[in-house]
Amino acid sequence: MGCGSTNILVQIMKYSLGLAFFLILVSCGDKKNTREIEKIDFETEYLFNAAIENKIELDTTTDSHFTGFKYQVGASDYATKGDYENALATWDLAMKTSVEDYTPSEIDSINDNFKKIKALDYIVEKSKLNQVVIINEAHHNSFHRVFTKSLLQKLYDNGYKNLGLEALGNGQYEDSLLNRRKYPVQNTGFYIKDPQFGNLVRTALEIGYHVFPYEAISGADASEREIEQAKNIQKVIESKPNEKFLIHCGFGHVLEGNYEAWGKTMAGRLTEFISIDPLTINQVQFSEKSKPEYNHPLLKALKIEEPTVLLDGQNNPYRYERGESWADIAVFHPTTDFSEGRPDWLFEDPNLRVPMILEDLDISFPVMVLAFKKGEEIKEAIPIDIVEVQNKTDEFKLALKKSSYNIVSVNEKGEARKFELMVEL
């Protein structure tokens, strides 16, 4: 099989039963001749690792509350650029993790008394009986966004046509063109800058969801914020009384009942205002920490390999409870396997592992490599994927599905280069 010196041949090797896919980029001749590289003006708000570390180090406050807060901000900065591993580790510095374990007999009892079922299938089935589904996330955890994205198509097939996102800017910050543009941009919302959150939004729009904001805009205190969020959602639901709604929120906003800190959360207030009992899902409590030994002892006892729901002997789901508040379903997430510092779940179907080397870039390293879907404005759009590369001889892998992309590499000096990449089966 021959190829021209200016072409990249993309081959997919498919193992038996379709269980594994590998993307191999093969070039003929000098690699420098395989792509046309363009010098461009480009600025990015994403921070290099060194800048995030320096930002944390320069915050020398001794107040214990604010010491933890600087690590929370750092974790969010890592998550925003798609660095899942560092996001988990930095968040754990803020939370002061500990190691707890159940006894062997307790572990045996847990596994004997609960049935494990695939979370996606269970949630999709239960959604048929509801008009509103509310699921939460931790703002440093990109996998929570990936899991919500995995629900979108099947929930849509069950009649869920509207997606409310706490992370969307609202009021004067609302991205009023989002549903028409069909992809998120840097001003769509702070947390949405994470490529995985951007992909959640992009996927929802491609499927056909109406995506809407509901964050409070009055600058109210915590309790009033919950009320305003719920009222904002109420307005949208009452304007579409016969439609179904998926709401994606942060942390405790998903809890029903009486929540000590706020009286009631957004989910609890919404139940008051619209007299609809939502299906509430907590995927934060039983998610992995930066090290497996820090995981919740119940998560460690289960040894699961996929997002899981536990059912008791009466087929009732294990729910998350906090005082007098609760979420109907607790999702247990498995521990991530990493390849070259990148989580393996990034490369699940339809994403492919796209190996790359940037030896032909005439700029200094490290660089931030940002993959943009062709047709989206690279100076505004949320990237499909981001990787920080330390040396031009380093091979790395982008998580991309079949499509055409603009690949932008920018260094800390603001020097930037762009080339096109076609990923095809």
Secondary structure, 3 states (H helix, E strand, C coil): CCCCCCCEEEEEEECHHHCCEEEEEEECCCHHHCCCCEEEECCCCCCCHHHHHHHHHHCCCCCHHHHHHHHHHHHHHHHHCCCHHHHHHHHHHHHCCCCCCCCHHHHHHHHHHCEEEEHHHHHHHHHCCCCEEEEEECCCCHHHHHHHHHHHHHHHHCCEEEEEECCCCCHHHCCCCHHHHCCCECCCCCHHHCHHHHHHHHHHHHHCCEEEECCCCCCCCHHHHHHHHHHHHHHHHHHCCCCEEEEEEEHHHHCEECECCCECCHHHHHHHHHCCCCEEEECCCCCCCCCHHHCCHHHHHHCCCCCEEEECCCCCECCEEECCEEECEECECCCCCEECCEEHHHHCCCCEEEEECCCCCCCCCCEEEEEEECCCCCCCECCCEEEEECCCCCCEEEEECCEEEEEEEEECCCEEEEEEEEECC
